[in-house]
Amino acid sequence: MGPMSAEAKTCETQSGKFRGMCMSSTNCASVCKSEPGFDGGHCQ
């Protein structure tokens, strides 16, 4: 049996750290990456 890896997920819920309107998915993804368990995010 090989090593187990946790699958990262995309941040689609309100971020605990993101403030203001989401005008840039790149900015949102950067903030989401700083939160545990997420590898990106996007504006909705």
CHARMM-style PDB file with segment names, atoms N, HN, CA, C and O in Angstrom:
ATOM      1  N   MET     1       0.844  -1.181   0.000  1.00  0.00      PROA
ATOM      2  CA  MET     1       0.000   0.000   0.000  1.00  0.00      PROA
ATOM      3  C   MET     1       0.888   1.242   0.000  1.00  0.00      PROA
ATOM      4  O   MET     1       1.808   1.342   0.812  1.00  0.00      PROA
ATOM      5  N   GLY     2       0.624   2.184  -0.897  1.00  0.00      PROA
ATOM      6  HN  GLY     2      -0.123   2.103  -1.556  1.00  0.00      PROA
ATOM      7  CA  GLY     2       1.429   3.395  -1.045  1.00  0.00      PROA
ATOM      8  C   GLY     2       1.062   4.444  -0.014  1.00  0.00      PROA
ATOM      9  O   GLY     2       0.140   4.258   0.780  1.00  0.00      PROA
ATOM     10  N   PRO     3       1.792   5.545  -0.033  1.00  0.00      PROA
ATOM     11  CA  PRO     3       1.503   6.627   0.911  1.00  0.00      PROA
ATOM     12  C   PRO     3       0.146   7.257   0.633  1.00  0.00      PROA
ATOM     13  O   PRO     3      -0.267   7.387  -0.519  1.00  0.00      PROA
ATOM     14  N   MET     4      -0.530   7.641   1.686  1.00  0.00      PROA
ATOM     15  HN  MET     4      -0.195   7.535   2.622  1.00  0.00      PROA
ATOM     16  CA  MET     4      -1.839   8.282   1.534  1.00  0.00      PROA
ATOM     17  C   MET     4      -1.641   9.777   1.359  1.00  0.00      PROA
ATOM     18  O   MET     4      -0.758  10.370   1.980  1.00  0.00      PROA
ATOM     19  N   SER     5      -2.456  10.381   0.520  1.00  0.00      PROA
ATOM     20  HN  SER     5      -3.173   9.900   0.016  1.00  0.00      PROA
ATOM     21  CA  SER     5      -2.373  11.827   0.332  1.00  0.00      PROA
ATOM     22  C   SER     5      -3.752  12.434   0.514  1.00  0.00      PROA
ATOM     23  O   SER     5      -4.762  11.828   0.157  1.00  0.00      PROA
ATOM     24  N   ALA     6      -3.783  13.611   1.061  1.00  0.00      PROA
ATOM     25  HN  ALA     6      -2.962  14.103   1.351  1.00  0.00      PROA
ATOM     26  CA  ALA     6      -5.044  14.330   1.227  1.00  0.00      PROA
ATOM     27  C   ALA     6      -5.342  15.068  -0.065  1.00  0.00      PROA
ATOM     28  O   ALA     6      -4.471  15.731  -0.629  1.00  0.00      PROA
ATOM     29  N   GLU     7      -6.562  14.950  -0.522  1.00  0.00      PROA
ATOM     30  HN  GLU     7      -7.269  14.411  -0.064  1.00  0.00      PROA
ATOM     31  CA  GLU     7      -6.945  15.645  -1.751  1.00  0.00      PROA
ATOM     32  C   GLU     7      -7.346  17.073  -1.402  1.00  0.00      PROA
ATOM     33  O   GLU     7      -8.235  17.290  -0.579  1.00  0.00      PROA
ATOM     34  N   ALA     8      -6.695  18.036  -2.023  1.00  0.00      PROA
ATOM     35  HN  ALA     8      -5.973  17.859  -2.692  1.00  0.00      PROA
ATOM     36  CA  ALA     8      -7.011  19.443  -1.776  1.00  0.00      PROA
ATOM     37  C   ALA     8      -8.305  19.792  -2.486  1.00  0.00      PROA
ATOM     38  O   ALA     8      -8.658  19.169  -3.487  1.00  0.00      PROA
ATOM     39  N   LYS     9      -8.998  20.765  -1.982  1.00  0.00      PROA
ATOM     40  HN  LYS     9      -8.711  21.271  -1.168  1.00  0.00      PROA
ATOM     41  CA  LYS     9     -10.259  21.165  -2.593  1.00  0.00      PROA
ATOM     42  C   LYS     9     -10.261  22.653  -2.907  1.00  0.00      PROA
ATOM     43  O   LYS     9      -9.499  23.428  -2.329  1.00  0.00      PROA
ATOM     44  N   THR    10     -11.125  23.033  -3.828  1.00  0.00      PROA
ATOM     45  HN  THR    10     -11.743  22.403  -4.298  1.00  0.00      PROA
ATOM     46  CA  THR    10     -11.238  24.436  -4.219  1.00  0.00      PROA
ATOM     47  C   THR    10     -12.146  25.156  -3.235  1.00  0.00      PROA
ATOM     48  O   THR    10     -13.211  24.659  -2.870  1.00  0.00      PROA
ATOM     49  N   CYS    11     -11.708  26.332  -2.814  1.00  0.00      PROA
ATOM     50  HN  CYS    11     -10.843  26.736  -3.111  1.00  0.00      PROA
ATOM     51  CA  CYS    11     -12.461  27.152  -1.865  1.00  0.00      PROA
ATOM     52  C   CYS    11     -13.674  27.752  -2.575  1.00  0.00      PROA
ATOM     53  O   CYS    11     -13.519  28.630  -3.423  1.00  0.00      PROA
ATOM     54  N   GLU    12     -14.875  27.289  -2.238  1.00  0.00      PROA
ATOM     55  HN  GLU    12     -15.001  26.575  -1.549  1.00  0.00      PROA
ATOM     56  CA  GLU    12     -16.090  27.819  -2.849  1.00  0.00      PROA
ATOM     57  C   GLU    12     -17.010  28.448  -1.810  1.00  0.00      PROA
ATOM     58  O   GLU    12     -18.086  28.943  -2.147  1.00  0.00      PROA
ATOM     59  N   THR    13     -16.594  28.429  -0.556  1.00  0.00      PROA
ATOM     60  HN  THR    13     -15.720  28.027  -0.282  1.00  0.00      PROA
ATOM     61  CA  THR    13     -17.375  29.051   0.496  1.00  0.00      PROA
ATOM     62  C   THR    13     -16.717  30.356   0.898  1.00  0.00      PROA
ATOM     63  O   THR    13     -15.594  30.640   0.482  1.00  0.00      PROA
ATOM     64  N   GLN    14     -17.396  31.142   1.695  1.00  0.00      PROA
ATOM     65  HN  GLN    14     -18.308  30.911   2.034  1.00  0.00      PROA
ATOM     66  CA  GLN    14     -16.832  32.418   2.116  1.00  0.00      PROA
ATOM     67  C   GLN    14     -15.554  32.172   2.904  1.00  0.00      PROA
ATOM     68  O   GLN    14     -15.525  31.371   3.838  1.00  0.00      PROA
ATOM     69  N   SER    15     -14.528  32.856   2.520  1.00  0.00      PROA
ATOM     70  HN  SER    15     -14.552  33.507   1.760  1.00  0.00      PROA
ATOM     71  CA  SER    15     -13.222  32.735   3.156  1.00  0.00      PROA
ATOM     72  C   SER    15     -13.229  33.417   4.514  1.00  0.00      PROA
ATOM     73  O   SER    15     -13.888  34.440   4.703  1.00  0.00      PROA
ATOM     74  N   GLY    16     -12.494  32.845   5.454  1.00  0.00      PROA
ATOM     75  HN  GLY    16     -11.959  32.015   5.300  1.00  0.00      PROA
ATOM     76  CA  GLY    16     -12.342  33.478   6.748  1.00  0.00      PROA
ATOM     77  C   GLY    16     -11.364  34.636   6.705  1.00  0.00      PROA
ATOM     78  O   GLY    16     -11.336  35.458   7.620  1.00  0.00      PROA
ATOM     79  N   LYS    17     -10.549  34.712   5.636  1.00  0.00      PROA
ATOM     80  HN  LYS    17     -10.572  34.043   4.892  1.00  0.00      PROA
ATOM     81  CA  LYS    17      -9.511  35.736   5.533  1.00  0.00      PROA
ATOM     82  C   LYS    17      -9.759  36.759   4.433  1.00  0.00      PROA
ATOM     83  O   LYS    17      -9.232  37.869   4.510  1.00  0.00      PROA
ATOM     84  N   PHE    18     -10.547  36.422   3.408  1.00  0.00      PROA
ATOM     85  HN  PHE    18     -10.975  35.520   3.346  1.00  0.00      PROA
ATOM     86  CA  PHE    18     -10.766  37.327   2.278  1.00  0.00      PROA
ATOM     87  C   PHE    18     -11.705  38.446   2.692  1.00  0.00      PROA
ATOM     88  O   PHE    18     -12.753  38.195   3.287  1.00  0.00      PROA
ATOM     89  N   ARG    19     -11.338  39.666   2.383  1.00  0.00      PROA
ATOM     90  HN  ARG    19     -10.487  39.870   1.900  1.00  0.00      PROA
ATOM     91  CA  ARG    19     -12.162  40.831   2.709  1.00  0.00      PROA
ATOM     92  C   ARG    19     -12.413  41.641   1.442  1.00  0.00      PROA
ATOM     93  O   ARG    19     -11.534  41.760   0.588  1.00  0.00      PROA
ATOM     94  N   GLY    20     -13.614  42.195   1.326  1.00  0.00      PROA
ATOM     95  HN  GLY    20     -14.328  42.098   2.019  1.00  0.00      PROA
ATOM     96  CA  GLY    20     -13.942  43.031   0.185  1.00  0.00      PROA
ATOM     97  C   GLY    20     -14.590  42.234  -0.931  1.00  0.00      PROA
ATOM     98  O   GLY    20     -14.829  41.034  -0.800  1.00  0.00      PROA
ATOM     99  N   MET    21     -14.875  42.925  -2.043  1.00  0.00      PROA
ATOM    100  HN  MET    21     -14.681  43.901  -2.150  1.00  0.00      PROA
ATOM    101  CA  MET    21     -15.483  42.278  -3.199  1.00  0.00      PROA
ATOM    102  C   MET    21     -14.448  41.450  -3.937  1.00  0.00      PROA
ATOM    103  O   MET    21     -13.284  41.837  -4.037  1.00  0.00      PROA
ATOM    104  N   CYS    22     -14.876  40.315  -4.451  1.00  0.00      PROA
ATOM    105  HN  CYS    22     -15.822  40.001  -4.370  1.00  0.00      PROA
ATOM    106  CA  CYS    22     -13.979  39.444  -5.212  1.00  0.00      PROA
ATOM    107  C   CYS    22     -13.996  39.890  -6.671  1.00  0.00      PROA
ATOM    108  O   CYS    22     -14.902  39.542  -7.429  1.00  0.00      PROA
ATOM    109  N   MET    23     -12.993  40.655  -7.047  1.00  0.00      PROA
ATOM    110  HN  MET    23     -12.257  40.937  -6.432  1.00  0.00      PROA
ATOM    111  CA  MET    23     -12.894  41.157  -8.414  1.00  0.00      PROA
ATOM    112  C   MET    23     -11.841  40.394  -9.212  1.00  0.00      PROA
ATOM    113  O   MET    23     -11.793  40.500 -10.438  1.00  0.00      PROA
ATOM    114  N   SER    24     -11.004  39.630  -8.527  1.00  0.00      PROA
ATOM    115  HN  SER    24     -11.043  39.544  -7.531  1.00  0.00      PROA
ATOM    116  CA  SER    24      -9.921  38.908  -9.180  1.00  0.00      PROA
ATOM    117  C   SER    24      -9.854  37.487  -8.637  1.00  0.00      PROA
ATOM    118  O   SER    24      -9.553  37.282  -7.461  1.00  0.00      PROA
ATOM    119  N   SER    25     -10.136  36.497  -9.500  1.00  0.00      PROA
ATOM    120  HN  SER    25     -10.380  36.663 -10.455  1.00  0.00      PROA
ATOM    121  CA  SER    25     -10.055  35.108  -9.061  1.00  0.00      PROA
ATOM    122  C   SER    25      -8.641  34.743  -8.627  1.00  0.00      PROA
ATOM    123  O   SER    25      -8.462  33.879  -7.769  1.00  0.00      PROA
ATOM    124  N   THR    26      -7.632  35.392  -9.211  1.00  0.00      PROA
ATOM    125  HN  THR    26      -7.778  36.094  -9.908  1.00  0.00      PROA
ATOM    126  CA  THR    26      -6.243  35.128  -8.820  1.00  0.00      PROA
ATOM    127  C   THR    26      -6.031  35.540  -7.368  1.00  0.00      PROA
ATOM    128  O   THR    26      -5.399  34.811  -6.603  1.00  0.00      PROA
ATOM    129  N   ASN    27      -6.552  36.695  -6.985  1.00  0.00      PROA
ATOM    130  HN  ASN    27      -7.065  37.287  -7.607  1.00  0.00      PROA
ATOM    131  CA  ASN    27      -6.434  37.169  -5.606  1.00  0.00      PROA
ATOM    132  C   ASN    27      -7.184  36.239  -4.660  1.00  0.00      PROA
ATOM    133  O   ASN    27      -6.672  35.890  -3.597  1.00  0.00      PROA
ATOM    134  N   CYS    28      -8.376  35.843  -5.034  1.00  0.00      PROA
ATOM    135  HN  CYS    28      -8.793  36.127  -5.897  1.00  0.00      PROA
ATOM    136  CA  CYS    28      -9.172  34.937  -4.213  1.00  0.00      PROA
ATOM    137  C   CYS    28      -8.439  33.613  -4.036  1.00  0.00      PROA
ATOM    138  O   CYS    28      -8.388  33.079  -2.928  1.00  0.00      PROA
ATOM    139  N   ALA    29      -7.873  33.080  -5.109  1.00  0.00      PROA
ATOM    140  HN  ALA    29      -7.915  33.514  -6.009  1.00  0.00      PROA
ATOM    141  CA  ALA    29      -7.142  31.813  -5.036  1.00  0.00      PROA
ATOM    142  C   ALA    29      -5.956  31.923  -4.089  1.00  0.00      PROA
ATOM    143  O   ALA    29      -5.676  30.992  -3.334  1.00  0.00      PROA
ATOM    144  N   SER    30      -5.257  33.055  -4.122  1.00  0.00      PROA
ATOM    145  HN  SER    30      -5.485  33.812  -4.735  1.00  0.00      PROA
ATOM    146  CA  SER    30      -4.106  33.256  -3.237  1.00  0.00      PROA
ATOM    147  C   SER    30      -4.534  33.234  -1.773  1.00  0.00      PROA
ATOM    148  O   SER    30      -3.864  32.630  -0.935  1.00  0.00      PROA
ATOM    149  N   VAL    31      -5.649  33.892  -1.468  1.00  0.00      PROA
ATOM    150  HN  VAL    31      -6.193  34.382  -2.149  1.00  0.00      PROA
ATOM    151  CA  VAL    31      -6.145  33.919  -0.092  1.00  0.00      PROA
ATOM    152  C   VAL    31      -6.597  32.525   0.321  1.00  0.00      PROA
ATOM    153  O   VAL    31      -6.289  32.077   1.425  1.00  0.00      PROA
ATOM    154  N   CYS    32      -7.321  31.836  -0.548  1.00  0.00      PROA
ATOM    155  HN  CYS    32      -7.572  32.199  -1.445  1.00  0.00      PROA
ATOM    156  CA  CYS    32      -7.805  30.494  -0.218  1.00  0.00      PROA
ATOM    157  C   CYS    32      -6.651  29.524   0.026  1.00  0.00      PROA
ATOM    158  O   CYS    32      -6.745  28.656   0.893  1.00  0.00      PROA
ATOM    159  N   LYS    33      -5.574  29.666  -0.728  1.00  0.00      PROA
ATOM    160  HN  LYS    33      -5.498  30.371  -1.433  1.00  0.00      PROA
ATOM    161  CA  LYS    33      -4.413  28.784  -0.547  1.00  0.00      PROA
ATOM    162  C   LYS    33      -3.799  28.938   0.837  1.00  0.00      PROA
ATOM    163  O   LYS    33      -3.148  28.017   1.329  1.00  0.00      PROA
ATOM    164  N   SER    34      -3.999  30.096   1.473  1.00  0.00      PROA
ATOM    165  HN  SER    34      -4.529  30.844   1.073  1.00  0.00      PROA
ATOM    166  CA  SER    34      -3.432  30.310   2.803  1.00  0.00      PROA
ATOM    167  C   SER    34      -4.301  29.678   3.895  1.00  0.00      PROA
ATOM    168  O   SER    34      -3.915  29.661   5.063  1.00  0.00      PROA
ATOM    169  N   GLU    35      -5.468  29.164   3.516  1.00  0.00      PROA
ATOM    170  HN  GLU    35      -5.782  29.178   2.567  1.00  0.00      PROA
ATOM    171  CA  GLU    35      -6.352  28.527   4.479  1.00  0.00      PROA
ATOM    172  C   GLU    35      -6.164  27.012   4.415  1.00  0.00      PROA
ATOM    173  O   GLU    35      -5.942  26.466   3.334  1.00  0.00      PROA
ATOM    174  N   PRO    36      -6.248  26.331   5.551  1.00  0.00      PROA
ATOM    175  CA  PRO    36      -5.983  24.891   5.603  1.00  0.00      PROA
ATOM    176  C   PRO    36      -6.884  24.074   4.683  1.00  0.00      PROA
ATOM    177  O   PRO    36      -8.103  24.247   4.688  1.00  0.00      PROA
ATOM    178  N   GLY    37      -6.283  23.184   3.894  1.00  0.00      PROA
ATOM    179  HN  GLY    37      -5.293  23.044   3.890  1.00  0.00      PROA
ATOM    180  CA  GLY    37      -7.027  22.231   3.087  1.00  0.00      PROA
ATOM    181  C   GLY    37      -7.438  22.682   1.704  1.00  0.00      PROA
ATOM    182  O   GLY    37      -8.055  21.906   0.973  1.00  0.00      PROA
ATOM    183  N   PHE    38      -7.119  23.919   1.309  1.00  0.00      PROA
ATOM    184  HN  PHE    38      -6.618  24.549   1.902  1.00  0.00      PROA
ATOM    185  CA  PHE    38      -7.529  24.417   0.002  1.00  0.00      PROA
ATOM    186  C   PHE    38      -6.328  24.649  -0.901  1.00  0.00      PROA
ATOM    187  O   PHE    38      -5.266  25.070  -0.443  1.00  0.00      PROA
ATOM    188  N   ASP    39      -6.506  24.370  -2.186  1.00  0.00      PROA
ATOM    189  HN  ASP    39      -7.369  24.028  -2.558  1.00  0.00      PROA
ATOM    190  CA  ASP    39      -5.413  24.598  -3.142  1.00  0.00      PROA
ATOM    191  C   ASP    39      -5.743  25.708  -4.127  1.00  0.00      PROA
ATOM    192  O   ASP    39      -4.971  25.943  -5.056  1.00  0.00      PROA
ATOM    193  N   GLY    40      -6.865  26.399  -3.955  1.00  0.00      PROA
ATOM    194  HN  GLY    40      -7.492  26.208  -3.200  1.00  0.00      PROA
ATOM    195  CA  GLY    40      -7.226  27.503  -4.832  1.00  0.00      PROA
ATOM    196  C   GLY    40      -8.650  27.947  -4.588  1.00  0.00      PROA
ATOM    197  O   GLY    40      -9.344  27.414  -3.722  1.00  0.00      PROA
ATOM    198  N   GLY    41      -9.077  28.930  -5.362  1.00  0.00      PROA
ATOM    199  HN  GLY    41      -8.513  29.363  -6.065  1.00  0.00      PROA
ATOM    200  CA  GLY    41     -10.426  29.461  -5.260  1.00  0.00      PROA
ATOM    201  C   GLY    41     -10.719  30.342  -6.456  1.00  0.00      PROA
ATOM    202  O   GLY    41      -9.839  30.582  -7.282  1.00  0.00      PROA
ATOM    203  N   HSD    42     -11.945  30.824  -6.558  1.00  0.00      PROA
ATOM    204  HN  HSD    42     -12.660  30.628  -5.887  1.00  0.00      PROA
ATOM    205  CA  HSD    42     -12.318  31.690  -7.675  1.00  0.00      PROA
ATOM    206  C   HSD    42     -13.504  32.551  -7.285  1.00  0.00      PROA
ATOM    207  O   HSD    42     -14.238  32.223  -6.353  1.00  0.00      PROA
ATOM    208  N   CYS    43     -13.691  33.650  -7.997  1.00  0.00      PROA
ATOM    209  HN  CYS    43     -13.094  33.916  -8.754  1.00  0.00      PROA
ATOM    210  CA  CYS    43     -14.836  34.532  -7.760  1.00  0.00      PROA
ATOM    211  C   CYS    43     -16.110  33.862  -8.257  1.00  0.00      PROA
ATOM    212  O   CYS    43     -16.094  33.095  -9.220  1.00  0.00      PROA
ATOM    213  N   GLN    44     -17.214  34.167  -7.581  1.00  0.00      PROA
ATOM    214  HN  GLN    44     -17.227  34.790  -6.799  1.00  0.00      PROA
ATOM    215  CA  GLN    44     -18.513  33.668  -8.033  1.00  0.00      PROA
ATOM    216  C   GLN    44     -19.450  34.833  -8.229  1.00  0.00      PROA
ATOM    217  OT1 GLN    44     -20.605  34.640  -8.609  1.00  0.00      PROA
TER     218      GLN     44
END
